[in-house]
Amino acid sequence: MELTSFLADRGLSRRHLLKVGAACTLSSVKGMQEFQHLEIPSLDEELRAYQLQQLSADQRLRDRIHSFRSHAKYVERVRERFLDCLGGLPDKAHLKPRKVGTLHRDGYSVEKWLFQTLPGFYVTANLYLPPAASHRHPAVLSPIGHAPPGKAYAINDNYQARFVTLARKGYVVLTWDPLGQGERESYGAKTGNHHYVQGYQCMASKHHLLSYFLHDGICLLDYLCDRPDVDQERIACAGCSGGGAMTNYLSALDDRIALAVPTSWIAESTLLTDDSGLHTESWFTGLCDPHGPGTDQLLACICPRPMLILGNQLDSEFPPESMHRCYRTISKLYGQLGSAGQVEYRNVPTRHGFWPEARSELYRFLNKHFEIDQDSNEEHVEPELEETLFCAPNGQVRNISGSQTVHTLNQIAMNELATDRLVLHQISPKRRAAAVQSRVIQRMSPDALKWNPKIHEAITLSERHKQLLVEYELGFNTVVDVIGDQVKGSRAVVFLSDSNSFSRECAARLAEFGLTVYLPTMRSTSHRKEILAGKTWLHRRRQLVMNCAMLAARITRQVCAVGWGWHASVAVQEAACMQSELYTKVAIISNLDSIESLSDSVESMHSMQLIPGFLRTLDLALLPLGITSPELYIAGTQRHDSTPLDLDAMQSHYALLMHTRSRLNRPSPILVPHQGAEHLEMLGSWLSGDV
């Protein structure tokens, strides 16, 4: 599909897409001094443009699907990419299903079950059953939205009404409490449902938070398939809002789901990226990439199975116009596979939720495709009290001895990863350095390694101050200040800190030591947008450092790099791992000792945790092993509570680093157990070669 028509199909025009470079020219600037106030596209605009380009590329892949064989190959790639983003799913354990009670009601019954989808990881579930019959029943797997009471929610769009009505129509319905809701509020009222906090803690770890949600759903699907009263060929999945997301994800991954009804959820990936209410279980990287885990791609994995996309006319979070565009896109693929009649879109005149009008559409669609001869959609439901549906002691799994939470499971997962990383201790120093560099490359896109910085314009503000407008990655731009004498062959320093204003203060002082300082301006947006676009804060900061180093290398062979602060120091270390031949000196100041340590407390939430999959390859004590530059300087390393390590603690923390550099005939790193602006004098002297 041509990019112009792709944009037009989404109600956009080419002005929404930044032409690389052209958006960054200075043709509109009247005078040189206005350069300081140059308006370049915002980072949000650049991310959106990048996502639209990626979506267009993915659409071209789907346009070439005209057989079930080519479709199967596409689906395989999307599922692979999705699971890779999540770190895979936990290994299955015996569910140990235990029925703890039964409610007998008019025309149906409700069984109360406890499952263990992982040892000690309890799932509370209600199984709604029609009257006993000799034949197998169709079934509906029913993930739910974010209502605090979980599966027992019975006001407004009333979850129970749907379950009861379906059971009376002859369906087996299995619903359960999601993590942090209903009977699975594992941490108590103090920490709430913790979708965000545990989402942060899991992001860098072995399993993304969504892995635990999906694992629960797939294990319960296993259980449904094993029941003798369930027709395995007629299992549907239907949920609303957060349950609509789970319906989309589960149905995309598991072909045992014969029919899907994602409700109050489907929206374009770019709209999800902008949705500030999006929970962290839906934050996975590269949403719009070709074969990425975005809306269109996951819907394509459900095709050509029957699917009803249900929306609400008054839903501002998942607006009908965006949902309808998604429907048009996926219905095209259904048509290419000769299955146009299998997909429908309905938009009911309500606000967000599974209201009676939406439930009526669900019943109609299920009956049609599962060939149930029952036209009546009347609902006569007396909701149960929340405590009547309890499965766990006093309505909370935390009351079960030995019960696990996402936090405790993540602690186990991090211990497993730490054990896996011990292999780096057991190989030779030369292989160790190369292995760390290789692990850094694993998290980098191939394009990021090939890119050379492009200077779109340069302006001299004073004899010792120049500004460059630099495209540091295709379609991504920033201003780089070059401060100092800028004499060819003089020593250059790429300086990055966690604060632009602090960086400017430091650059001015370091320039007094005869250094030429390259100072990239960091531009920020929400971490959610960065992750979903596949351009995380670490990715972009690392690219800034690497590109400034390449610019400096055009005029000198003596390039140094300084990373000051928790975020900047990681970016500089990764850049130095990739460009070790480029740097003569690398300084890491006020850095964090361990990302893993940020998850010690159940309440800990810090943006440093938002590096997808980081701990699957390294933790911070291992990262400098990949820096083979002649000289290395580390000062003011901090614990997660910001207290600095003393010299003995630093020597212990970096013992493997010192051993590695010694065996590689590199000078031992200079370890300095203090920090602060007053440290600039010592740093400047070291960088300039005076000490």
C-alpha positions as CSV (number, residue, x, y, z in Angstrom):
1,M,0.0,0.0,0.0
2,E,1.3,3.5,-0.9
3,L,2.0,5.6,2.2
4,T,-0.3,8.4,1.0
5,S,-3.3,6.0,0.7
6,F,-2.4,4.4,3.9
7,L,-2.6,7.8,5.7
8,A,-5.7,8.8,3.9
9,D,-7.4,5.5,5.0
10,R,-6.8,6.7,8.6
11,G,-8.1,10.2,8.0
12,L,-4.6,11.7,7.9
13,S,-2.5,13.6,5.4
14,R,1.2,13.7,4.6
15,R,1.6,16.7,7.0
16,H,1.3,14.1,9.8
17,L,4.4,12.4,8.4
18,L,7.8,14.1,8.8
19,K,9.9,14.0,5.8
20,V,13.3,12.9,7.0
21,G,15.6,15.9,7.1
22,A,13.2,18.3,5.4
23,A,11.4,19.0,8.6
24,C,14.7,20.1,10.1
25,T,16.0,22.6,7.6
26,L,16.5,26.2,8.5
27,S,15.0,27.7,5.4
28,S,12.3,29.4,7.5
29,V,14.8,31.0,9.9
30,K,15.2,34.7,9.2
31,G,18.3,35.3,11.1
32,M,21.2,33.3,12.6
33,Q,20.4,34.2,16.2
34,E,16.9,32.7,15.9
35,F,18.5,29.3,15.7
36,Q,18.4,29.1,19.5
37,H,14.7,29.2,19.3
38,L,14.3,26.9,16.3
39,E,11.1,24.9,16.4
40,I,11.9,21.3,15.3
41,P,9.2,18.6,15.4
42,S,8.4,17.4,18.9
43,L,9.5,14.0,20.0
44,D,5.8,13.0,20.0
45,E,5.5,14.0,16.4
46,E,8.6,12.1,15.4
47,L,7.4,9.0,17.2
48,R,4.0,9.2,15.5
49,A,5.7,9.6,12.1
50,Y,7.9,6.6,12.8
51,Q,4.9,4.5,13.8
52,L,3.0,5.4,10.7
53,Q,5.9,4.4,8.6
54,Q,6.1,1.0,10.4
55,L,2.4,0.4,10.1
56,S,2.6,1.2,6.4
57,A,5.3,-1.4,6.0
58,D,3.3,-4.0,7.9
59,Q,0.2,-3.3,5.8
60,R,2.3,-4.0,2.7
61,L,3.1,-7.4,4.2
62,R,-0.6,-8.2,4.8
63,D,-1.5,-7.0,1.3
64,R,0.6,-9.8,-0.1
65,I,-1.3,-12.5,1.8
66,H,-3.6,-14.4,-0.6
67,S,-3.4,-17.9,0.7
68,F,-3.7,-19.7,4.0
69,R,0.0,-20.7,3.6
70,S,1.3,-17.1,3.4
71,H,-1.1,-16.1,6.1
72,A,0.2,-18.8,8.4
73,K,3.8,-17.6,7.9
74,Y,2.7,-14.0,8.8
75,V,0.9,-15.3,11.9
76,E,4.0,-17.3,13.0
77,R,6.2,-14.2,12.8
78,V,3.7,-12.0,14.8
79,R,3.3,-14.6,17.5
80,E,7.1,-15.1,17.7
81,R,7.6,-11.3,18.0
82,F,4.9,-11.0,20.6
83,L,6.2,-13.7,22.8
84,D,9.7,-12.4,22.5
85,C,8.5,-9.0,23.7
86,L,7.0,-10.7,26.7
87,G,10.0,-12.9,27.5
88,G,7.9,-15.9,26.7
89,L,5.3,-17.4,29.0
90,P,6.0,-19.1,32.3
91,D,6.3,-22.9,32.2
92,K,3.1,-24.7,32.8
93,A,2.5,-26.4,36.2
94,H,-0.2,-28.8,37.3
95,L,-3.3,-26.7,37.8
96,K,-4.4,-28.6,40.9
97,P,-8.1,-27.6,40.3
98,R,-10.1,-27.6,43.5
99,K,-13.9,-27.1,43.6
100,V,-14.7,-25.3,46.8
101,G,-18.5,-24.9,46.4
102,T,-21.5,-24.9,44.1
103,L,-24.5,-22.5,43.8
104,H,-27.7,-24.1,42.4
105,R,-29.9,-21.5,40.7
106,D,-32.9,-21.5,38.4
107,G,-31.7,-22.8,35.0
108,Y,-28.0,-22.8,35.8
109,S,-25.4,-23.4,38.5
110,V,-22.2,-21.8,39.5
111,E,-19.2,-23.7,40.6
112,K,-16.4,-22.0,42.6
113,W,-12.9,-23.1,41.8
114,L,-9.3,-22.5,42.9
115,F,-6.5,-23.2,40.4
116,Q,-2.8,-22.9,40.6
117,T,-1.4,-21.7,37.3
118,L,2.0,-21.7,38.9
119,P,2.9,-23.3,42.2
120,G,1.2,-21.2,44.9
121,F,-0.1,-18.7,42.3
122,Y,-3.8,-19.0,42.9
123,V,-6.6,-18.1,40.5
124,T,-10.1,-17.7,41.7
125,A,-12.7,-18.7,39.1
126,N,-16.4,-19.2,38.7
127,L,-17.7,-21.7,36.3
128,Y,-21.3,-21.1,35.1
129,L,-23.0,-24.3,33.9
130,P,-26.2,-24.9,32.0
131,P,-28.5,-27.8,33.1
132,A,-26.9,-31.1,32.7
133,A,-27.4,-32.7,29.2
134,S,-26.0,-35.7,27.3
135,H,-24.3,-33.6,24.7
136,R,-21.2,-31.4,24.9
137,H,-21.8,-27.6,25.3
138,P,-20.2,-24.7,23.6
139,A,-18.1,-22.7,26.0
140,V,-17.1,-19.0,26.6
141,L,-13.8,-18.1,28.2
142,S,-14.6,-14.7,29.8
143,P,-11.6,-12.5,30.8
144,I,-12.9,-9.4,32.5
145,G,-12.1,-5.7,32.7
146,H,-10.6,-3.6,35.5
147,A,-13.6,-3.5,37.8
148,P,-12.2,-3.8,41.4
149,P,-14.7,-6.5,42.4
150,G,-13.5,-8.7,39.6
151,K,-15.7,-11.5,38.4
152,A,-18.4,-10.6,40.9
153,Y,-19.0,-7.1,39.4
154,A,-22.8,-6.6,39.1
155,I,-23.6,-2.9,38.7
156,N,-23.7,-0.7,35.6
157,D,-22.6,-3.0,32.7
158,N,-23.0,-6.0,35.1
159,Y,-20.6,-8.9,34.4
160,Q,-22.8,-11.4,36.1
161,A,-25.7,-10.7,33.8
162,R,-23.7,-11.9,30.8
163,F,-22.4,-15.1,32.5
164,V,-25.9,-16.1,33.8
165,T,-27.7,-15.4,30.5
166,L,-25.1,-17.4,28.5
167,A,-25.4,-20.4,30.9
168,R,-29.1,-20.4,30.6
169,K,-28.7,-20.4,26.8
170,G,-26.6,-23.6,27.0
171,Y,-23.1,-22.3,27.3
172,V,-20.4,-23.2,29.8
173,V,-18.8,-20.0,31.0
174,L,-15.5,-19.7,32.8
175,T,-14.5,-16.4,34.3
176,W,-11.8,-15.5,36.8
177,D,-10.3,-12.7,38.8
178,P,-7.4,-10.9,37.0
179,L,-4.3,-10.0,38.9
180,G,-4.9,-7.3,41.4
181,Q,-8.7,-7.5,41.4
182,G,-11.5,-9.3,43.2
183,E,-10.0,-12.1,45.3
184,R,-6.5,-11.6,43.9
185,E,-5.7,-8.2,45.6
186,S,-2.5,-9.8,46.9
187,Y,-0.9,-6.8,48.5
188,G,-3.7,-5.4,50.5
189,A,-5.4,-2.0,50.3
190,K,-2.1,-0.1,50.9
191,T,-0.7,-0.8,47.4
192,G,-3.9,-1.1,45.4
193,N,-4.1,-3.4,42.4
194,H,-0.5,-2.6,41.5
195,H,-0.9,-3.0,37.7
196,Y,1.5,-0.1,37.3
197,V,4.1,-1.0,40.0
198,Q,4.3,-4.7,39.1
199,G,4.3,-3.7,35.5
200,Y,7.3,-1.5,36.0
201,Q,9.1,-4.2,38.0
202,C,8.5,-6.9,35.5
203,M,9.5,-4.8,32.4
204,A,13.2,-5.4,32.6
205,S,12.8,-8.9,34.1
206,K,12.3,-12.4,32.8
207,H,8.6,-12.2,32.2
208,H,6.6,-9.1,31.2
209,L,3.5,-8.5,33.4
210,L,1.2,-9.6,30.6
211,S,2.9,-13.0,30.6
212,Y,1.3,-13.8,33.9
213,F,-2.1,-12.6,32.6
214,L,-1.8,-14.7,29.5
215,H,-0.5,-17.7,31.4
216,D,-3.6,-17.7,33.6
217,G,-5.9,-17.5,30.5
218,I,-4.2,-20.2,28.6
219,C,-4.1,-22.5,31.6
220,L,-7.8,-22.0,32.2
221,L,-8.4,-22.7,28.5
222,D,-6.5,-26.0,29.0
223,Y,-9.0,-26.8,31.8
224,L,-12.0,-26.0,29.6
225,C,-10.7,-28.2,26.8
226,D,-10.2,-31.1,29.3
227,R,-13.8,-31.0,30.6
228,P,-16.0,-33.8,29.2
229,D,-19.1,-31.5,29.0
230,V,-17.3,-28.9,26.7
231,D,-17.2,-29.1,22.9
232,Q,-13.6,-28.3,22.2
233,E,-14.5,-27.2,18.6
234,R,-16.8,-24.5,20.0
235,I,-14.9,-22.4,22.5
236,A,-15.2,-18.7,22.3
237,C,-13.4,-15.8,24.1
238,A,-15.3,-12.6,24.9
239,G,-14.3,-9.8,27.2
240,C,-14.7,-6.0,27.6
241,S,-12.1,-3.2,28.1
242,G,-9.2,-4.9,29.9
243,G,-11.0,-8.2,29.2
244,G,-11.3,-7.1,25.5
245,A,-7.5,-6.7,25.5
246,M,-7.1,-10.2,26.9
247,T,-9.6,-11.5,24.4
248,N,-7.5,-10.0,21.6
249,Y,-4.2,-11.3,23.0
250,L,-5.4,-14.8,23.9
251,S,-7.3,-15.3,20.6
252,A,-4.3,-14.1,18.6
253,L,-2.0,-16.7,20.3
254,D,-4.2,-19.7,20.7
255,D,-6.1,-21.3,17.8
256,R,-8.2,-23.4,20.2
257,I,-10.3,-20.3,20.6
258,A,-12.8,-20.8,17.7
259,L,-14.5,-17.4,18.0
260,A,-13.5,-14.0,19.4
261,V,-15.5,-11.0,20.6
262,P,-13.1,-8.3,21.7
263,T,-15.3,-5.5,23.2
264,S,-14.6,-1.9,24.1
265,W,-11.0,-2.3,23.3
266,I,-10.1,-2.4,19.6
267,A,-8.3,0.8,18.5
268,E,-5.5,1.7,16.2
269,S,-2.0,1.2,17.7
270,T,-1.2,4.9,17.4
271,L,-4.3,5.7,19.5
272,L,-3.2,3.1,22.1
273,T,0.2,4.7,22.2
274,D,-1.5,8.1,23.1
275,D,-3.8,6.5,25.7
276,S,-2.6,7.7,29.1
277,G,-5.0,5.2,30.8
278,L,-3.4,2.2,29.1
279,H,-2.3,-0.3,31.9
280,T,1.3,-1.5,31.9
281,E,0.2,-5.1,31.0
282,S,-0.4,-3.6,27.5
283,W,3.0,-1.8,27.3
284,F,5.1,-3.8,25.0
285,T,7.7,-2.6,22.6
286,G,7.4,-1.9,18.9
287,L,3.6,-2.0,18.7
288,C,3.5,-0.7,15.1
289,D,6.5,-2.6,13.7
290,P,6.1,-5.1,10.8
291,H,5.1,-8.3,12.5
292,G,4.8,-6.3,15.7
293,P,2.3,-6.9,18.5
294,G,-0.1,-4.1,17.5
295,T,-3.8,-4.1,16.9
296,D,-3.9,-4.8,13.2
297,Q,-1.2,-7.5,13.5
298,L,-2.9,-9.4,16.4
299,L,-6.3,-9.2,14.7
300,A,-4.7,-10.7,11.6
301,C,-3.7,-13.7,13.8
302,I,-7.3,-14.3,14.7
303,C,-8.3,-14.2,11.0
304,P,-10.1,-16.2,9.5
305,R,-11.9,-17.4,12.6
306,P,-15.2,-15.8,13.4
307,M,-14.8,-12.4,15.1
308,L,-17.1,-9.7,16.3
309,I,-15.5,-6.3,17.0
310,L,-17.9,-4.6,19.5
311,G,-17.7,-0.9,20.3
312,N,-19.6,1.9,22.0
313,Q,-20.8,5.1,20.3
314,L,-20.0,7.2,23.4
315,D,-16.6,5.7,24.2
316,S,-14.0,8.4,24.1
317,E,-11.1,6.1,25.0
318,F,-11.8,3.6,22.2
319,P,-13.7,5.8,19.8
320,P,-15.9,4.2,17.1
321,E,-14.1,5.9,14.2
322,S,-10.8,4.4,15.2
323,M,-12.4,1.0,15.8
324,H,-14.1,1.1,12.4
325,R,-10.8,1.8,10.7
326,C,-9.4,-1.3,12.4
327,Y,-12.4,-3.3,11.2
328,R,-12.0,-2.1,7.6
329,T,-8.3,-3.1,7.7
330,I,-8.9,-6.6,9.1
331,S,-12.0,-7.2,7.0
332,K,-9.8,-6.7,3.9
333,L,-7.6,-9.6,5.0
334,Y,-10.7,-11.8,5.7
335,G,-11.7,-11.0,2.1
336,Q,-8.3,-11.9,0.7
337,L,-8.7,-15.3,2.4
338,G,-12.2,-15.8,1.2
339,S,-13.8,-15.5,4.7
340,A,-15.4,-12.0,4.4
341,G,-18.6,-13.2,6.2
342,Q,-16.7,-14.3,9.3
343,V,-15.9,-10.9,10.7
344,E,-18.4,-8.2,11.9
345,Y,-18.3,-4.8,13.5
346,R,-21.1,-3.5,15.7
347,N,-21.2,-0.1,17.5
348,V,-23.9,0.1,20.2
349,P,-25.3,3.5,21.4
350,T,-23.8,3.4,24.9
351,R,-20.7,4.5,26.8
352,H,-17.7,2.3,27.4
353,G,-18.7,-1.2,28.7
354,F,-20.5,-4.4,28.0
355,W,-24.0,-3.0,28.4
356,P,-27.2,-4.9,27.5
357,E,-27.1,-3.6,23.8
358,A,-23.6,-5.0,23.5
359,R,-24.5,-8.3,25.2
360,S,-27.4,-8.8,22.8
361,E,-24.9,-8.6,19.9
362,L,-22.7,-11.1,21.7
363,Y,-25.6,-13.6,22.1
364,R,-26.6,-13.2,18.5
365,F,-23.1,-13.7,17.1
366,L,-22.4,-16.8,19.3
367,N,-25.7,-18.4,18.4
368,K,-25.1,-17.7,14.7
369,H,-21.7,-19.3,14.5
370,F,-22.2,-22.1,17.1
371,E,-25.6,-22.9,15.6
372,I,-27.6,-22.4,18.8
373,D,-31.3,-22.1,18.0
374,Q,-32.3,-19.5,20.6
375,D,-33.3,-16.0,19.5
376,S,-34.4,-14.6,22.9
377,N,-32.0,-12.2,24.5
378,E,-34.0,-11.5,27.6
379,E,-32.0,-11.2,30.8
380,H,-33.6,-12.0,34.2
381,V,-30.7,-12.0,36.6
382,E,-30.6,-11.7,40.3
383,P,-26.9,-10.9,40.9
384,E,-25.0,-12.7,43.6
385,L,-23.4,-10.9,46.5
386,E,-19.6,-10.6,46.1
387,E,-19.0,-12.9,49.1
388,T,-21.3,-15.5,47.8
389,L,-19.0,-16.1,44.8
390,F,-15.8,-16.2,47.0
391,C,-13.5,-19.1,46.3
392,A,-10.6,-18.2,48.6
393,P,-10.7,-18.0,52.4
394,N,-12.4,-14.7,53.4
395,G,-12.3,-13.7,49.7
396,Q,-8.5,-13.2,49.2
397,V,-5.8,-15.6,47.9
398,R,-3.3,-13.9,50.2
399,N,-5.1,-15.8,53.1
400,I,-3.8,-19.1,51.7
401,S,-0.6,-20.2,53.2
402,G,2.3,-20.1,50.8
403,S,0.5,-18.1,48.2
404,Q,2.6,-16.3,45.6
405,T,2.3,-12.8,44.1
406,V,3.7,-11.3,40.9
407,H,6.2,-9.6,43.2
408,T,7.4,-12.9,44.7
409,L,7.4,-14.7,41.3
410,N,9.4,-11.8,39.9
411,Q,11.9,-12.2,42.7
412,I,12.3,-15.9,41.7
413,A,12.6,-15.0,38.0
414,M,15.3,-12.4,38.8
415,N,17.2,-15.0,40.8
416,E,17.1,-17.4,37.9
417,L,18.3,-14.7,35.5
418,A,21.2,-13.8,37.9
419,T,22.2,-17.5,38.0
420,D,22.1,-17.5,34.2
421,R,24.4,-14.5,34.1
422,L,27.0,-16.3,36.2
423,V,28.3,-17.8,32.9
424,L,30.0,-14.5,32.4
425,H,32.1,-15.1,35.5
426,Q,33.2,-18.5,34.2
427,I,34.7,-17.6,30.8
428,S,37.9,-15.9,29.9
429,P,38.3,-12.2,30.2
430,K,38.6,-11.6,26.5
431,R,35.4,-13.7,25.8
432,R,33.7,-12.0,28.7
433,A,34.2,-8.5,27.2
434,A,33.0,-9.8,23.8
435,A,30.0,-11.5,25.4
436,V,28.8,-8.3,27.2
437,Q,29.2,-6.4,23.9
438,S,27.2,-9.1,22.1
439,R,24.4,-8.9,24.8
440,V,24.2,-5.1,24.4
441,I,23.8,-5.6,20.6
442,Q,20.9,-8.0,21.2
443,R,18.8,-5.1,22.4
444,M,19.8,-2.9,19.5
445,S,18.1,-2.7,16.1
446,P,20.4,-3.3,13.1
447,D,19.6,0.1,11.7
448,A,20.8,1.8,14.8
449,L,24.3,0.3,14.3
450,K,24.5,1.4,10.7
451,W,23.3,5.0,11.0
452,N,25.8,7.9,10.6
453,P,24.7,11.3,12.1
454,K,23.6,13.9,9.6
455,I,24.2,17.6,10.4
456,H,21.3,19.5,8.8
457,E,22.5,22.9,9.8
458,A,25.2,24.5,11.9
459,I,25.5,27.9,13.4
460,T,28.2,29.7,15.3
461,L,26.9,31.5,18.4
462,S,30.3,32.6,19.6
463,E,34.0,31.9,19.1
464,R,33.7,28.9,21.5
465,H,30.1,27.9,21.0
466,K,28.5,26.2,18.0
467,Q,25.1,24.6,17.6
468,L,24.4,21.7,15.3
469,L,21.0,20.4,14.2
470,V,21.6,16.6,14.1
471,E,19.5,13.8,12.8
472,Y,20.8,11.1,15.1
473,E,18.5,8.4,13.8
474,L,16.3,8.2,10.7
475,G,13.5,10.8,11.4
476,F,14.8,11.7,14.9
477,N,16.6,15.0,15.5
478,T,18.1,17.1,18.3
479,V,20.3,20.1,18.9
480,V,23.9,19.4,19.8
481,D,25.9,22.2,21.5
482,V,29.7,22.1,20.8
483,I,31.5,24.1,23.5
484,G,35.3,24.8,23.7
485,D,38.1,25.9,21.5
486,Q,37.2,23.3,18.8
487,V,40.8,23.0,17.6
488,K,41.3,20.1,15.2
489,G,43.0,17.2,17.0
490,S,42.1,18.5,20.5
491,R,40.5,16.1,23.0
492,A,36.7,15.9,22.7
493,V,34.2,14.9,25.4
494,V,30.6,13.7,24.8
495,F,28.8,14.7,27.9
496,L,25.3,13.3,28.9
497,S,23.6,13.8,32.2
498,D,20.0,13.2,33.4
499,S,19.4,17.0,33.3
500,N,19.9,19.3,30.4
501,S,20.5,22.3,32.6
502,F,23.1,20.4,34.7
503,S,24.8,19.3,31.5
504,R,25.1,22.9,30.3
505,E,26.7,23.9,33.6
506,C,29.2,21.0,33.5
507,A,30.0,21.5,29.8
508,A,31.0,25.2,30.4
509,R,33.3,24.2,33.2
510,L,34.9,21.2,31.4
511,A,35.6,23.4,28.4
512,E,37.9,25.5,30.6
513,F,40.3,22.5,30.7
514,G,40.9,22.8,27.0
515,L,38.3,20.2,26.1
516,T,35.8,20.4,23.3
517,V,32.5,19.3,24.8
518,Y,29.7,17.8,22.7
519,L,26.4,18.3,24.5
520,P,23.3,16.6,23.0
521,T,19.9,18.0,24.1
522,M,17.7,15.2,25.5
523,R,14.0,15.4,24.5
524,S,11.4,13.4,26.5
525,T,7.9,12.2,26.4
526,S,6.0,9.6,28.3
527,H,7.7,6.3,28.9
528,R,4.6,4.6,27.6
529,K,4.9,6.2,24.2
530,E,8.6,5.5,24.0
531,I,8.1,1.8,24.7
532,L,5.1,1.3,22.4
533,A,7.0,3.0,19.6
534,G,10.0,0.8,20.2
535,K,12.2,3.8,21.0
536,T,12.8,3.6,24.7
537,W,14.7,6.3,26.7
538,L,17.8,4.1,26.8
539,H,17.7,3.5,23.0
540,R,17.5,7.2,22.2
541,R,20.1,8.3,24.8
542,R,22.5,5.6,23.6
543,Q,22.0,6.8,20.0
544,L,22.7,10.4,21.0
545,V,26.0,9.4,22.6
546,M,27.1,7.2,19.7
547,N,26.3,9.9,17.1
548,C,28.0,12.7,19.0
549,A,31.1,10.4,19.3
550,M,31.1,9.9,15.6
551,L,30.8,13.6,15.0
552,A,33.7,14.2,17.3
553,A,35.8,11.5,15.6
554,R,35.6,13.5,12.4
555,I,38.0,16.0,13.8
556,T,39.9,14.2,16.5
557,R,41.2,10.7,17.5
558,Q,40.9,11.6,21.2
559,V,37.2,11.1,22.1
560,C,36.0,10.7,25.7
561,A,32.5,10.1,27.0
562,V,30.9,11.0,30.4
563,G,27.6,9.7,31.7
564,W,26.3,11.4,34.8
565,G,23.3,10.1,36.6
566,W,21.3,6.8,36.7
567,H,19.9,7.1,33.1
568,A,22.8,8.8,31.4
569,S,25.4,6.4,32.8
570,V,23.7,3.4,31.3
571,A,23.4,5.0,27.9
572,V,27.1,6.0,27.9
573,Q,28.2,2.5,29.0
574,E,26.2,0.8,26.2
575,A,27.6,3.3,23.6
576,A,31.1,2.6,24.9
577,C,30.5,-1.2,24.6
578,M,29.5,-0.6,21.0
579,Q,32.3,1.9,20.1
580,S,35.2,0.9,22.4
581,E,37.7,1.6,19.6
582,L,36.4,5.2,19.5
583,Y,36.9,6.2,23.1
584,T,40.2,6.9,24.9
585,K,38.4,7.6,28.2
586,V,35.0,6.8,29.7
587,A,33.6,8.2,32.9
588,I,30.5,6.9,34.8
589,I,29.3,9.1,37.6
590,S,26.4,8.9,40.1
591,N,25.3,5.6,38.5
592,L,23.0,3.0,40.0
593,D,24.6,-0.3,41.2
594,S,21.8,-2.6,40.1
595,I,18.5,-2.4,38.3
596,E,17.5,-5.7,39.9
597,S,17.7,-4.0,43.4
598,L,14.9,-1.5,42.4
599,S,12.4,-4.4,42.8
600,D,13.3,-5.3,46.4
601,S,10.2,-3.6,47.7
602,V,6.7,-4.5,46.5
603,E,6.0,-0.7,46.3
604,S,9.1,0.3,44.3
605,M,8.5,2.0,40.9
606,H,11.2,3.8,39.0
607,S,11.7,4.6,35.3
608,M,15.0,2.8,35.4
609,Q,13.0,-0.4,35.5
610,L,11.5,0.4,32.1
611,I,14.2,-1.1,29.9
612,P,12.5,-4.1,28.2
613,G,14.3,-7.3,29.0
614,F,17.5,-5.7,30.3
615,L,18.0,-8.2,33.1
616,R,17.6,-11.1,30.7
617,T,21.1,-10.3,29.5
618,L,22.9,-8.1,32.0
619,D,22.7,-6.2,35.3
620,L,24.6,-2.9,35.8
621,A,27.7,-4.4,37.5
622,L,28.3,-6.5,34.4
623,L,27.8,-3.7,31.9
624,P,31.2,-2.0,32.1
625,L,32.9,-5.4,31.4
626,G,32.2,-4.6,27.7
627,I,34.1,-1.3,27.8
628,T,37.6,-1.9,26.6
629,S,38.6,1.7,26.3
630,P,42.1,2.4,27.6
631,E,40.9,4.4,30.7
632,L,37.8,4.0,32.8
633,Y,36.6,6.2,35.7
634,I,33.7,5.4,38.0
635,A,32.6,7.8,40.7
636,G,29.7,7.9,43.2
637,T,28.0,4.6,42.4
638,Q,24.7,4.6,44.3
639,R,22.3,2.1,45.9
640,H,18.7,2.1,45.0
641,D,18.0,4.5,47.9
642,S,20.5,6.9,46.4
643,T,23.1,6.4,49.2
644,P,26.6,6.2,47.7
645,L,28.8,3.1,48.0
646,D,32.0,3.6,50.1
647,L,35.4,2.6,48.6
648,D,35.3,-0.9,50.0
649,A,31.8,-1.5,48.6
650,M,32.8,-0.2,45.2
651,Q,35.9,-2.4,45.1
652,S,33.7,-5.4,45.9
653,H,31.0,-4.4,43.4
654,Y,33.5,-4.0,40.6
655,A,35.8,-6.9,41.5
656,L,35.1,-8.8,38.3
657,L,35.6,-5.6,36.3
658,M,39.0,-5.0,37.8
659,H,40.0,-8.6,37.2
660,T,38.8,-8.5,33.6
661,R,40.7,-5.3,32.8
662,S,43.8,-6.5,34.4
663,R,43.8,-9.7,32.3
664,L,43.2,-7.6,29.2
665,N,46.2,-5.4,30.1
666,R,44.0,-2.4,30.6
667,P,44.5,0.0,33.5
668,S,42.3,-0.7,36.5
669,P,39.3,1.6,36.7
670,I,39.7,4.6,38.9
671,L,37.1,4.2,41.6
672,V,36.0,7.4,43.4
673,P,33.4,7.0,46.2
674,H,32.0,10.5,46.0
675,Q,30.0,12.7,43.7
676,G,28.6,16.2,43.2
677,A,29.3,19.3,41.2
678,E,32.6,19.9,43.1
679,H,33.8,16.7,41.5
680,L,34.1,18.5,38.2
681,E,37.6,19.7,39.0
682,M,38.9,16.2,39.4
683,L,37.0,15.0,36.4
684,G,38.2,17.8,34.2
685,S,41.8,17.1,35.1
686,W,41.4,13.4,34.4
687,L,39.7,14.0,31.0
688,S,42.3,16.5,29.9
689,G,45.2,14.2,30.9
690,D,46.5,16.2,33.8
691,V,46.1,13.3,36.2
